[in-house]
Structures are given as structure tokens and as C-alpha cells.
Amino acid sequence: MMAKSKIYIALAGLLASLALLAACSQGISQNEADAMVAEAVAEAAAGMMTKEAADAMVAEATAGMMTEADAMNMADDMMMEGSRVEAIKERGRVVCAGNNSLAGFGFTDDAGNVVGFDIDLCRAVAVAVLGDANAVEIRPTTAAERGPSMQSGEVDIMSRNTTWTSSRDATWGNFAQTMFYDGQGFMVPKDLGVSSAMELEGAKVCVQQGTTTELNLEDFNQQNNLNLDVVTFPDNVSTNAAYTSGQCDALTTDRSGLVATKVGFDNPGDHTILPGTISEEPLGPVVPHGDEQWYDIVKTVMAILIYAEAFDITSDNVPTSMMGNKSVDRLLGLEGGYGQDEMGLSQTVAQDVIKAVGNYGEIYDRHLTPLGLEREGSRNALWVSAPCMSCPKGGQVYAAPLR
Ligand SMILES: N[C@@H](CCC(=O)N[C@@H](CS)C(=O)NCC(=O)O)C(=O)O
């Protein structure tokens, strides 16, 4: 990984060439070009640009792929760039990479809106920053498009059934806490007569490209000498269509994805999801590297949703006066603080967020419970639903205490 100082040196070099280009073009003096460069370097050094974006720019420029016009535009963009929150406020909406083809998590409804569990997090974040749950632009993003869309910094957040892995954390962006704990499973037609993935020897398995699913399947296949015939597809629709048309014996993805997909089949009863999982798939939102304020805001919004549920605060009962419970009063912004000022959020941000989108449980019930994704007793129950501190029977949903 390139050290920060190196990036800025590389960037300064690049910007010097941009200055020359700019100065050579009509309508801009050398002095103006120098001023542009100084400002852009300062902004880049202040961390307003992601490391990946800087790397990409340097690579592109040194490969001679950039035209003079592109270089000018890029310099302009950099000059306009402030912190991500400032950019969002100026733009008036949060740009969110989402799924539009996975029931429950992110899909296009009959009215043409992209909705779902993951999408509601984007809406909650939009309330926190802009005071409006609808101030969100959802950019449908396939599995393979995810890395590049984070690295370019073109989206503010990705909330799209995405597994947190160490390499994605290092190269895509910062993962906030997990929103849904999952694992990879297999679905087969009932008449295949198989009851475990270990019985799939020689089977044709449909899987989507650019996913952890594809990599896990490779490991599972090799380790168990299953001699699987792996068939890959670029998106959800084509993967599922291949499975339902009988091109494959089995379909594999996150178990939640299998449940969501099966519900949409013409004859769901003809298919079965095999027991067990072959991997860990902690699914959660990601933000581009390089802006800690923004990263903190997203984590805090998730904490608000989770603690609101823990304290039984729902969208239709948000108290506006002191309740006499210090944690609840602090969450609601009625006493003390938990970093709202430092993050640039209003003192009563939690009231706004919960009123607009509900707590974690309400979001789950709105989108995932109808699919049959049982929450009670699962890993996706709240940790605080454990009956006591030393009996770990609660789920894994937990967040940084708000204080
Ligand atoms: N959690 C896995 C799988 C995520 C994934 O993209 N799954 C597929 C199948 S459920 C999907 O959502 N595809 C939607 C699309 O690309 O259109 C990952 O992060 O790689």
C-alpha cells in the first residue's frame, strides 16, 4: 500500500503537470494555474480525496491516458471537493450504491422505487445529514462493480448485501459494523434428492462473478474434492435465470440471498435450501477511505438504529422530553452528548432518524421478516436480548455505546 506522504508527493507531481497543461490552454494564466495547484494539493493533503482516487489519477496521468480537457475537469473537481459531508450538503442528496434485484435487501418495487433493508440505512444516513429520508440517490451496482465504485469515491456509501473482508477493507473502503450476519449456502431442486452440499459431487453450480461466494465455492470444491462444474454469471438476474431454467443443479450465494430468491420463484416449494453454511458473510455498509467524519457518522447512525430498538423507541413513540433514563435521554439528545457536535450532527439527530425510518427491528420487520428470515434466536437478534450478561444467548447485533 502506498504511504500517505508518497501519495501527496505523487499527487504534487501530477498537479505540476496539470498546471503546465492548464497554463498552456487558453484563458488561464500561469499564476491562476499555480494557485489551482496549491489549493488542490492542500485539499488532497487534508485527506479530502481517497487514496485510491489519487492512485488512479496518478496512474492514468502517467500512462498518458488523460486528455488536456480531462485534466482540467479533474483539477476543477478537486478544487470543488471539500469534506464528504460538505459535498453531500451542497449536492442535496446522499449517493448510495445499492442492489436493485435482491428482494428484501435492495430491489425495485412496483412503484419503481429501490427499497429494502440495506436501502433504509442510506435513508437513515440522509436524515442525519440532510434531514430528509428521500434525499438519496440509489446507484444500482452489480457485485463486480462494487470495488471500482468505492475506489473512485463516486458514491458516498455502499449498502448492498456486501461481505466485510480484510482485503475489501484494505482496498475498497471502510466497513461500518455488520448489519446482517450471514453465511453461504446452496439451493437445489427438491427432485435432485440431495440433502447436503457434500453430496453435490460433479454437480453443475451457478454462481455470480465478483462475489465472495465465487471464491468460497472454489475453496469448498477443492478441499472436498467435489469436482464441481462451476458456471459463473455477471449478475443476479442471469444467475437465477440459469438455475431456474435447469442449466445448473445448484445455486449458491448468501443464505439470505437464497431465501430472498426462492420467494420470487414461480414454484418455491420445488426447491430446498440445504442445511449449513460454508463461510462467514458479515454483511454491512462501506464508505470510501479518507474521510473519518463521514465514516463516524455512518457508524453512529447504525448505533442509533440499534440502541433505539434496545430501548424500545420506535418511529411512532419517539419521546421529546426527558425519560429519566440517562442512556435514553442521551440518545434522544435531551441530556449530554455522544459526539454529535464533533461529527457535525444535530443534538437531536436520533429523534429525526428514528421518526423517519424506525429502529433496527422495525427496518428488519419491514423488509426481511416478510421473506421468512426469522430473527428471534438468530445471530441477527440484538445482543442485549440475552437474558443476562453471562448467558450469551442474544444475537450479534451490537454497536458502539452512544456516549
Ligand atoms: N455477500 C457476497 C455476495 C453479494 C452479492 O452480490 N450477491 C449477489 C447474489 S444474491 C447479488 O446480490 N447480486 C445482485 C446483482 O449483481 O445484480 C459478497 O459480498 O460478495
The ligand as an SDF file (V2000), in Angstrom:
LIG
                    3D

 20 19  0  0  0  0  0  0  0  0999 V2000
  -22.1120  -11.1970    0.0930 N   0  0  0  0  0  0  0  0  0  0  0  0
  -21.4400  -11.6120   -1.1020 C   0  0  0  0  0  0  0  0  0  0  0  0
  -22.4150  -11.7840   -2.2680 C   0  0  0  0  0  0  0  0  0  0  0  0
  -23.0710  -10.4880   -2.6560 C   0  0  0  0  0  0  0  0  0  0  0  0
  -23.8030  -10.4940   -3.9990 C   0  0  0  0  0  0  0  0  0  0  0  0
  -23.5090   -9.6420   -4.8400 O   0  0  0  0  0  0  0  0  0  0  0  0
  -24.7290  -11.4200   -4.1860 N   0  0  0  0  0  0  0  0  0  0  0  0
  -25.4630  -11.4980   -5.4270 C   0  0  0  0  0  0  0  0  0  0  0  0
  -26.3970  -12.6930   -5.3880 C   0  0  0  0  0  0  0  0  0  0  0  0
  -27.5850  -12.6510   -4.0750 S   0  0  0  0  0  0  0  0  0  0  0  0
  -26.2210  -10.2230   -5.7160 C   0  0  0  0  0  0  0  0  0  0  0  0
  -26.7010   -9.5680   -4.8260 O   0  0  0  0  0  0  0  0  0  0  0  0
  -26.2930   -9.8610   -6.9830 N   0  0  0  0  0  0  0  0  0  0  0  0
  -27.0160   -8.7020   -7.4360 C   0  0  0  0  0  0  0  0  0  0  0  0
  -26.5320   -8.2180   -8.7710 C   0  0  0  0  0  0  0  0  0  0  0  0
  -25.3200   -8.2390   -9.0000 O   0  0  0  0  0  0  0  0  0  0  0  0
  -27.3510   -7.8020   -9.5670 O   0  0  0  0  0  0  0  0  0  0  0  0
  -20.3650  -10.5980   -1.4680 C   0  0  0  0  0  0  0  0  0  0  0  0
  -20.2880   -9.5570   -0.8100 O   0  0  0  0  0  0  0  0  0  0  0  0
  -19.5870  -10.8350   -2.3970 O   0  0  0  0  0  0  0  0  0  0  0  0
  1  2  1  0
  2  3  1  0
  2 18  1  0
  3  4  1  0
  4  5  1  0
  5  6  2  0
  5  7  1  0
  7  8  1  0
  8  9  1  0
  8 11  1  0
  9 10  1  0
 11 12  2  0
 11 13  1  0
 13 14  1  0
 14 15  1  0
 15 16  2  0
 15 17  1  0
 18 19  2  0
 18 20  1  0
M  END
$$$$
